[in-house]
Amino acid sequence: QGSRFRTTGASSGGRPYGPSFGVGDTVGCGWNPDGSIFFTLNGRHLGVAFTGIWGALRPAIDADTAGACVEFTRGRPKERRLMF
């Protein structure tokens, strides 16, 4: 189910964002220097999910499907590499 979550310390909750995804899909996440965060699904940009994101970032995922498998990568060869 495509939802977005932002924890502010006091409360958190999901809001609809983008289409659902499943087995075989590739979900990407990016941060722009203007403080916005976006997601992609199978290479298609889904639009800005959050704005005003500064400071230390702590990304997280939630997989509530039995047998779910998650693979993290840092981009394709010759692309700008993930910095952390």
C-alpha positions in Angstrom: 0.0 0.0 0.0 1.5 3.3 -1.0 1.7 5.5 2.1 4.1 8.0 3.5 5.1 8.4 7.2 6.9 11.1 9.0 7.6 10.8 12.7 7.9 14.1 14.6 8.4 12.7 18.0 4.9 13.5 19.3 2.9 11.5 16.7 3.2 9.7 13.4 0.7 8.4 10.9 0.6 7.3 7.3 -0.9 9.4 4.5 -1.7 8.1 1.0 1.2 8.5 -1.4 1.7 6.9 -4.8 0.5 3.5 -6.0 0.8 0.2 -4.3 3.8 -2.0 -5.1 4.7 -5.6 -4.7 7.1 -8.4 -5.7 9.5 -7.5 -8.4 9.0 -3.7 -8.1 11.9 -1.3 -7.5 11.3 1.5 -5.1 13.7 4.4 -5.0 14.1 7.3 -2.5 16.0 10.5 -3.0 16.7 13.8 -1.1 17.1 17.1 -2.9 19.3 20.0 -1.6 16.1 22.1 -1.3 15.1 19.8 1.6 12.6 17.7 -0.3 12.3 13.9 -0.4 10.9 12.0 -3.3 10.2 8.4 -4.3 10.3 6.5 -7.5 8.6 3.3 -8.5 10.2 1.2 -11.2 12.1 4.4 -12.4 8.9 6.6 -12.5 9.2 9.7 -10.3 6.2 9.8 -7.9 6.5 13.5 -6.9 7.7 15.1 -3.7 6.6 13.3 -0.6 8.1 15.6 2.1 9.5 19.1 2.2 11.6 20.9 4.8 13.8 17.9 5.6 17.1 18.9 7.1 19.6 17.5 9.6 20.3 13.8 10.3 18.2 11.5 8.2 17.2 8.1 9.5 15.3 6.2 6.8 13.3 3.2 7.7 11.1 0.6 6.0 8.2 -1.5 7.1 7.5 -4.9 5.5 4.4 -6.6 6.9 4.3 -9.5 4.5 5.5 -12.9 5.5 8.7 -13.8 3.6 9.3 -10.2 2.4 12.8 -9.6 1.2 14.4 -6.1 1.0 17.6 -5.3 -0.9 19.3 -2.0 -0.5 21.6 -0.6 -3.2 23.5 2.6 -3.6 22.7 3.4 -7.2 23.8 2.1 -10.6 27.4 2.2 -11.8 28.5 5.7 -12.9 25.6 7.3 -11.0 26.2 9.6 -8.0 26.8 7.3 -5.1 24.9 7.4 -1.8 26.8 9.4 0.8 26.3 8.5 4.5 
